[in-house]
Amino acid sequence: MSLKDLVSMSNRYGSDEEYVLAGGGNTSYKENGILYVKGSGAQLSDIKTEQFVAMDIQKLHDMIVRVYPENMSNDERESYALADMMAARKPGEENKRPSVECVLHAIFPYKLVLHLHPPLINGLTCGIDGKDACAELFGTKAVWIDLTKPGLILSQVCNNAFNAYTEKYGKYPQIVILQNHGVFVAADTLDEIDRLMGYVVDTIKSRVKDYPDFSEIKSSLDPDNIENIKDQLKTLYSENNTGEVLFCTNKQVDEIVSDIDSFKPVSKPFSPDHIVYCKDIPLFIEPGDDIAEKFNSYTERKGYKPNIVAVRGAGFFALGTDPKRAAQAKALFLDAIKIAVYAKSFGDANPLPEEFTEFILNWEVEAYRIKT
């Protein structure tokens, strides 16, 4: 095993859109007391050796048991934890910022850790009956973690759950499934990582009844109307008309935007990634609505501009400050649609609660990730 193997694994999974979108997911490798973990903002699809951050594993372990003042708010505790995390970087790594999940990576006693947010798996994690289904499908082979804010608190919750599992079953877990978040698999070899991830995917597929249908269809909007809406949204979204707007429709999108009730499953975010790239809720409008009025009303109410504007019976528009950001918003909203479809097999969609969403919207860590 080597860093070269870590890069190879990261690029392979990161290049598959069924596993990774935009800057989502993270990976790590341990050697001689050092954790090499993906740097925040890097993309697994093209990450290079120098984009991993070398960290002192013992210092990361110390963070799990560190006692922070009881009168601290969650935000204050995360701020102190961020400082401790930065202090765990090895000399020469000071210009790099590690993934916020690095502490969780460190507590696995395995050389390799792969953490992803695939829509198929998140159909389970974002399903109303996801926890029960996880127990039925995986039994003792996986640990389920209830919805927990990311960061230090998630690492502490997982550490307690892992220790309880180890005491009961005599070994450390290798598959961890987190509500409204994703999956961790951990092992000592690349082959075992692949086997574990394949097992998780195949097991969940055995329960899935509905699959998203992204086959092409013709939009109810004529091409000129689409271009007119794109021009309006570009003007509303960005200064000097410099932003990018992409239009998308397909058979599944057409079904989702057919009316407000059909749109409800994707009207709230499922996971932190959706909040980072699409904000918390999309704007849903009717054909013939005053787009400027609806857009500005949303912006005034929320304090920021929408990244997704859906038009009933037509499709949706993804907005960004540049082509990359618009493409990311489009990809993540399509990801949300996939999750909503898969979640039908697990009791239907279970989006994030408002308190959790507000935390992610205002969390400095995620604000940093979207900037890079």
MOCOR-V977391 format. One record per residue. RES is the residue in one small letter. BURIAL is 1 if it has 24 or more other C-alpha atoms within 12 Angstrom, else 0. D_FIRST is the distance of its C-alpha to the first C-alpha in whole Angstrom. Layout:
BEGIN
res:RES burial:BURIAL d_first:D_FIRST
res:RES burial:BURIAL d_first:D_FIRST
END
This chain:
BEGIN
res:m burial:0 d_first:0
res:s burial:0 d_first:4
res:l burial:1 d_first:7
res:k burial:0 d_first:8
res:d burial:1 d_first:6
res:l burial:1 d_first:8
res:v burial:1 d_first:11
res:s burial:1 d_first:11
res:m burial:1 d_first:11
res:s burial:1 d_first:14
res:n burial:1 d_first:16
res:r burial:1 d_first:16
res:y burial:1 d_first:17
res:g burial:1 d_first:19
res:s burial:0 d_first:21
res:d burial:0 d_first:23
res:e burial:1 d_first:26
res:e burial:1 d_first:26
res:y burial:1 d_first:23
res:v burial:1 d_first:23
res:l burial:1 d_first:26
res:a burial:1 d_first:27
res:g burial:1 d_first:25
res:g burial:1 d_first:24
res:g burial:1 d_first:21
res:n burial:1 d_first:18
res:t burial:1 d_first:14
res:s burial:1 d_first:12
res:y burial:1 d_first:9
res:k burial:1 d_first:9
res:e burial:0 d_first:9
res:n burial:0 d_first:12
res:g burial:0 d_first:15
res:i burial:1 d_first:14
res:l burial:1 d_first:13
res:y burial:1 d_first:12
res:v burial:1 d_first:15
res:k burial:1 d_first:17
res:g burial:1 d_first:20
res:s burial:1 d_first:23
res:g burial:1 d_first:25
res:a burial:1 d_first:22
res:q burial:1 d_first:22
res:l burial:1 d_first:18
res:s burial:1 d_first:20
res:d burial:1 d_first:20
res:i burial:1 d_first:18
res:k burial:1 d_first:16
res:t burial:1 d_first:14
res:e burial:0 d_first:17
res:q burial:1 d_first:18
res:f burial:1 d_first:16
res:v burial:1 d_first:17
res:a burial:1 d_first:16
res:m burial:1 d_first:18
res:d burial:1 d_first:19
res:i burial:1 d_first:18
res:q burial:0 d_first:21
res:k burial:1 d_first:23
res:l burial:1 d_first:22
res:h burial:1 d_first:23
res:d burial:0 d_first:26
res:m burial:1 d_first:27
res:i burial:1 d_first:27
res:v burial:0 d_first:30
res:r burial:0 d_first:31
res:v burial:0 d_first:35
res:y burial:0 d_first:36
res:p burial:0 d_first:40
res:e burial:0 d_first:42
res:n burial:0 d_first:44
res:m burial:0 d_first:41
res:s burial:0 d_first:41
res:n burial:0 d_first:38
res:d burial:0 d_first:38
res:e burial:0 d_first:38
res:r burial:0 d_first:36
res:e burial:1 d_first:33
res:s burial:0 d_first:34
res:y burial:0 d_first:34
res:a burial:1 d_first:30
res:l burial:1 d_first:29
res:a burial:0 d_first:30
res:d burial:1 d_first:28
res:m burial:1 d_first:25
res:m burial:1 d_first:26
res:a burial:1 d_first:27
res:a burial:1 d_first:23
res:r burial:1 d_first:22
res:k burial:1 d_first:20
res:p burial:0 d_first:23
res:g burial:0 d_first:23
res:e burial:0 d_first:22
res:e burial:0 d_first:25
res:n burial:0 d_first:26
res:k burial:1 d_first:23
res:r burial:1 d_first:24
res:p burial:1 d_first:21
res:s burial:1 d_first:21
res:v burial:1 d_first:24
res:e burial:1 d_first:22
res:c burial:1 d_first:19
res:v burial:1 d_first:21
res:l burial:1 d_first:21
res:h burial:1 d_first:17
res:a burial:1 d_first:17
res:i burial:1 d_first:19
res:f burial:1 d_first:16
res:p burial:1 d_first:15
res:y burial:1 d_first:12
res:k burial:1 d_first:8
res:l burial:1 d_first:9
res:v burial:1 d_first:13
res:l burial:1 d_first:15
res:h burial:1 d_first:18
res:l burial:1 d_first:21
res:h burial:1 d_first:25
res:p burial:1 d_first:25
res:p burial:1 d_first:29
res:l burial:1 d_first:29
res:i burial:1 d_first:28
res:n burial:1 d_first:30
res:g burial:1 d_first:33
res:l burial:1 d_first:32
res:t burial:1 d_first:31
res:c burial:1 d_first:34
res:g burial:1 d_first:37
res:i burial:1 d_first:39
res:d burial:0 d_first:39
res:g burial:1 d_first:35
res:k burial:1 d_first:34
res:d burial:0 d_first:36
res:a burial:1 d_first:35
res:c burial:1 d_first:31
res:a burial:0 d_first:33
res:e burial:0 d_first:34
res:l burial:1 d_first:31
res:f burial:1 d_first:28
res:g burial:0 d_first:30
res:t burial:0 d_first:28
res:k burial:1 d_first:25
res:a burial:1 d_first:25
res:v burial:1 d_first:26
res:w burial:1 d_first:29
res:i burial:1 d_first:29
res:d burial:1 d_first:33
res:l burial:1 d_first:33
res:t burial:1 d_first:32
res:k burial:1 d_first:32
res:p burial:1 d_first:29
res:g burial:1 d_first:28
res:l burial:1 d_first:28
res:i burial:1 d_first:31
res:l burial:1 d_first:28
res:s burial:1 d_first:25
res:q burial:1 d_first:28
res:v burial:1 d_first:29
res:c burial:1 d_first:26
res:n burial:1 d_first:25
res:n burial:0 d_first:29
res:a burial:1 d_first:28
res:f burial:1 d_first:25
res:n burial:0 d_first:26
res:a burial:0 d_first:29
res:y burial:1 d_first:27
res:t burial:0 d_first:25
res:e burial:0 d_first:29
res:k burial:0 d_first:30
res:y burial:0 d_first:27
res:g burial:0 d_first:25
res:k burial:0 d_first:22
res:y burial:1 d_first:20
res:p burial:1 d_first:21
res:q burial:1 d_first:18
res:i burial:1 d_first:20
res:v burial:1 d_first:23
res:i burial:1 d_first:25
res:l burial:1 d_first:27
res:q burial:1 d_first:31
res:n burial:1 d_first:32
res:h burial:1 d_first:28
res:g burial:1 d_first:25
res:v burial:1 d_first:22
res:f burial:1 d_first:19
res:v burial:1 d_first:17
res:a burial:1 d_first:14
res:a burial:1 d_first:12
res:d burial:1 d_first:8
res:t burial:0 d_first:7
res:l burial:1 d_first:8
res:d burial:0 d_first:11
res:e burial:0 d_first:13
res:i burial:1 d_first:13
res:d burial:1 d_first:15
res:r burial:0 d_first:17
res:l burial:1 d_first:18
res:m burial:1 d_first:19
res:g burial:0 d_first:21
res:y burial:0 d_first:22
res:v burial:1 d_first:23
res:v burial:1 d_first:25
res:d burial:0 d_first:27
res:t burial:1 d_first:28
res:i burial:1 d_first:29
res:k burial:1 d_first:31
res:s burial:0 d_first:33
res:r burial:1 d_first:35
res:v burial:1 d_first:35
res:k burial:0 d_first:39
res:d burial:0 d_first:39
res:y burial:0 d_first:37
res:p burial:1 d_first:38
res:d burial:0 d_first:40
res:f burial:0 d_first:39
res:s burial:0 d_first:41
res:e burial:0 d_first:43
res:i burial:0 d_first:47
res:k burial:0 d_first:50
res:s burial:1 d_first:50
res:s burial:0 d_first:54
res:l burial:1 d_first:54
res:d burial:0 d_first:55
res:p burial:0 d_first:53
res:d burial:0 d_first:55
res:n burial:0 d_first:55
res:i burial:1 d_first:51
res:e burial:0 d_first:52
res:n burial:0 d_first:54
res:i burial:1 d_first:52
res:k burial:1 d_first:49
res:d burial:1 d_first:51
res:q burial:1 d_first:53
res:l burial:1 d_first:50
res:k burial:1 d_first:48
res:t burial:1 d_first:51
res:l burial:1 d_first:51
res:y burial:1 d_first:47
res:s burial:1 d_first:47
res:e burial:0 d_first:49
res:n burial:0 d_first:50
res:n burial:0 d_first:49
res:t burial:0 d_first:46
res:g burial:1 d_first:44
res:e burial:1 d_first:42
res:v burial:1 d_first:44
res:l burial:1 d_first:42
res:f burial:1 d_first:44
res:c burial:1 d_first:42
res:t burial:1 d_first:44
res:n burial:1 d_first:43
res:k burial:1 d_first:44
res:q burial:1 d_first:42
res:v burial:1 d_first:43
res:d burial:1 d_first:47
res:e burial:1 d_first:47
res:i burial:1 d_first:45
res:v burial:1 d_first:48
res:s burial:1 d_first:51
res:d burial:0 d_first:52
res:i burial:0 d_first:51
res:d burial:0 d_first:51
res:s burial:0 d_first:48
res:f burial:1 d_first:47
res:k burial:1 d_first:46
res:p burial:1 d_first:43
res:v burial:1 d_first:41
res:s burial:1 d_first:44
res:k burial:1 d_first:41
res:p burial:1 d_first:38
res:f burial:1 d_first:35
res:s burial:1 d_first:32
res:p burial:1 d_first:31
res:d burial:1 d_first:30
res:h burial:1 d_first:34
res:i burial:1 d_first:35
res:v burial:1 d_first:33
res:y burial:1 d_first:34
res:c burial:1 d_first:37
res:k burial:1 d_first:39
res:d burial:1 d_first:40
res:i burial:1 d_first:43
res:p burial:1 d_first:44
res:l burial:1 d_first:47
res:f burial:1 d_first:49
res:i burial:1 d_first:53
res:e burial:0 d_first:55
res:p burial:1 d_first:57
res:g burial:0 d_first:59
res:d burial:0 d_first:58
res:d burial:0 d_first:59
res:i burial:1 d_first:55
res:a burial:1 d_first:56
res:e burial:0 d_first:57
res:k burial:1 d_first:55
res:f burial:1 d_first:52
res:n burial:0 d_first:54
res:s burial:0 d_first:55
res:y burial:1 d_first:51
res:t burial:0 d_first:50
res:e burial:0 d_first:53
res:r burial:0 d_first:52
res:k burial:0 d_first:48
res:g burial:0 d_first:48
res:y burial:0 d_first:46
res:k burial:1 d_first:46
res:p burial:1 d_first:44
res:n burial:1 d_first:41
res:i burial:1 d_first:42
res:v burial:1 d_first:46
res:a burial:1 d_first:47
res:v burial:1 d_first:50
res:r burial:1 d_first:52
res:g burial:1 d_first:52
res:a burial:1 d_first:50
res:g burial:1 d_first:47
res:f burial:1 d_first:45
res:f burial:1 d_first:44
res:a burial:1 d_first:41
res:l burial:1 d_first:42
res:g burial:1 d_first:40
res:t burial:1 d_first:40
res:d burial:0 d_first:39
res:p burial:0 d_first:38
res:k burial:0 d_first:34
res:r burial:1 d_first:35
res:a burial:1 d_first:38
res:a burial:1 d_first:35
res:q burial:1 d_first:33
res:a burial:1 d_first:36
res:k burial:1 d_first:37
res:a burial:1 d_first:33
res:l burial:1 d_first:33
res:f burial:1 d_first:36
res:l burial:1 d_first:36
res:d burial:1 d_first:33
res:a burial:1 d_first:35
res:i burial:1 d_first:38
res:k burial:1 d_first:35
res:i burial:1 d_first:34
res:a burial:1 d_first:38
res:v burial:1 d_first:38
res:y burial:1 d_first:35
res:a burial:1 d_first:37
res:k burial:1 d_first:40
res:s burial:1 d_first:38
res:f burial:1 d_first:38
res:g burial:1 d_first:41
res:d burial:1 d_first:41
res:a burial:1 d_first:40
res:n burial:1 d_first:39
res:p burial:1 d_first:39
res:l burial:1 d_first:38
res:p burial:0 d_first:41
res:e burial:0 d_first:43
res:e burial:0 d_first:42
res:f burial:1 d_first:38
res:t burial:1 d_first:38
res:e burial:1 d_first:40
res:f burial:1 d_first:38
res:i burial:1 d_first:35
res:l burial:1 d_first:38
res:n burial:0 d_first:38
res:w burial:1 d_first:35
res:e burial:0 d_first:34
res:v burial:1 d_first:30
res:e burial:1 d_first:31
res:a burial:0 d_first:34
res:y burial:0 d_first:31
res:r burial:1 d_first:29
res:i burial:1 d_first:31
res:k burial:0 d_first:33
res:t burial:0 d_first:29
END
